[in-house]
Amino acid sequence: MAPPSSSTYAAPAKPRGGWLLRLGEWCARHFVVVIIAWLVALGGLHALQSAFGGTYSDDFNLPGTQSNTGAELLRAHDPAAGGTGAQVVLHDADKPLTDVSGQVGQVVGNLQKLPHVLSAQNPLPSSSSPTSTSLSKDGRTGYITVRFDVNPTSLGTGYLHQVDTAVEPLRTAGVDVEYGGPLGELARPETKDLTSEAIGFAVAVVVLLIGFGSVIAAGVPLVTALIGVIVGLSVLSLVAAATTFASVSPTLATMIGLGVGIDYALFLITRHRQLVMDGGDPVRAAGRAVATSGRAVLVSGCTVIVALAGLYVSRVSFIGKLGAAAAVTVVTAVIGAITLVPALLGLIGRRIDRYRVRPPVAEGGAVPGTASQGGWHRYARRVERRPWWFLLAGLVVVGVLAIPLFSIRLGHIDDGADPSNFTDRRAFDLISTGFGPGANGPFTLVVDQRAVPADDRSALASSLQKALTDVPGAASVSPLGATSDGDLLVGTAVSAQAPQDAGTTTLFNRLKDDVLPEGVSGTKASAYVTGTTAAQEDFLDIIVSRLPLIIAVVVALAFVIILIVFRGVLVALKAAILNLLSIAASYGVVVAVFQWGWGGPSLGVSGTVPIESYVPMMMFAIVFGLSMDYEVFLITRVHEAWLRTGDSKDAVAHGLEITARVITCAALIMVSVFAAFILSDTVVIKMLGLGLAVSVLIDATIVRLLLVPAVMTLLGRGAWWIPGWLDRVLPHIDTEGESVPPLTSP
């Protein structure tokens, strides 16, 4: 069959190779310069990071939300009650805390003198306040509420040492002192992320050695990925000195950077290695690998970055910056792939297979249209004979895995899910035992009565008190008291359930939408529910409302990129739909493990937890971007064969045979990197690690081995159809390296 001859695929008049070919050959030929430049960048940026790098914290605000408005009112009219609140929890199993009232007073005074502290509230009764809601009924547990003008998590461990010094009198007296809230987050021990990275690396070494048989070929992707990640993290730290990134940002950036860095290097090395095994000059082979597979790396990297940039559609800087943090290491991975990898290949030369653990294997070498039939080729032919059966089998597996998704409950994971060696977990348990679980996340009620005439304020207070009596789901609601200037009424509502429970969300919505509006009805007063838990609930509402938009934008952008690259409407549509299915399946697994508790305790999670509000959004952007990696590399080779032969079925078999081994190895490496982060003590990192590992596994097996070949077979020639007017409008991108001259040309 003759290859397609429509104007959709116009071949260049003269093969020149382009800038990627020249870049790859230059880096391979001048490998000393390139390697030294990377080492200088590595050392220099790391030194700058150590001297000027910023810190990471979960300090974010939500302008325009009612919780943010209430917090701003508090800061303006009662600064001591505003700011970010944290608890210093006290417990003595042998005697009531009143027996150490002198030390308690001393500690409160010490805390008030610390920088950034607005106020510290003594939990013990006094002559001016004979009762205290911060002291348990048995008198053995209490908590000092400390309010800061910034989020304590952004202050660094040096500040924590000052807090430890301030509370030392109570510890000397035998009182257990634990930190709750943001102060407890600051005091968390070092995570096991380095262990996770080491395990992921070790598994990657084993996979590469088994898959490709050469110690050197296995080492290059690991070295380049590691250097790219370290450089990216140094850049991220320097940027963090100017703006605030979430505490999970460096871990997230490491996960993505290692995964794509190894993948991109692997795809380049695989093609280079085949060219060298075929007798090509190593320098020219490296240049051609960059000019061919390097183009796919650029397209894939851009797709991942576009997907991550789509998080800014949420219009929440906290979420957008998570995507930006991950994009930093994707950029360094791409740059490393097209510069450092060819430099190392130039250094290695023909010695790439010198140290073997098994016969070396590269990408294949089957020529489309020939009788060469490897195992993957025969498998593809089997799919061709029964495409509907393979398609149905894949859809059934994905559908079953996605079932738990329909019961997903987004929320915020509270400190009760942390390991017991965390001080915030111990503080959480002490408060739950002494005051009830809801005391770990109280709601602050703020009523702005500035527009209410003085004569009517008493009636307003009575109306509010009536509305706040016997509120369903509330363990207690304190009387509303006026601030010193009389402009605000302030009180506290405590849920009967823990902050992460659905009942607390229900209480928040009831207070915000029904109870407080009823209390201020008929007046010009405005009422707000604020505090840390309220801000988290508002954050959840924003995420839920904007997640569909983010999904639509990311899918649309990825669709356009695939359409531009492969000039096939149905190919682009197929990629978007199948990626959505794989993401839905990975969501289902995460819900089953963490929300349903199917294996959560074995992963170190205490009980069942909701799905952290921003995890689905992050997973979607990352998974959709990463899944396009394999899509681009597989369809690139299918498209290449289609352009040569015009035989759509043979093109699918050829593309699968050429890429199946390398995609499988790349996927196993990425799965191992992500899965290793399940060892992290942070539940959100566990969620992301499991979700990303499962999604890559599903994408590389069910999607790439069952669904893609079945769908491409059923679509046939129609997969590459594109209207003429659209083909003329879209820019042309040479991903297959059509303009690259043959390796034997002068």
Order of alpha helices (4+ residues) and beta strands (2+ residues): alpha-alpha-alpha-beta-alpha-beta-beta-alpha-beta-alpha-alpha-alpha-alpha-alpha-alpha-alpha-alpha-alpha-beta-alpha-beta-alpha-beta-beta-beta-alpha-alpha-beta-alpha-alpha-beta-alpha-alpha-alpha-alpha-alpha
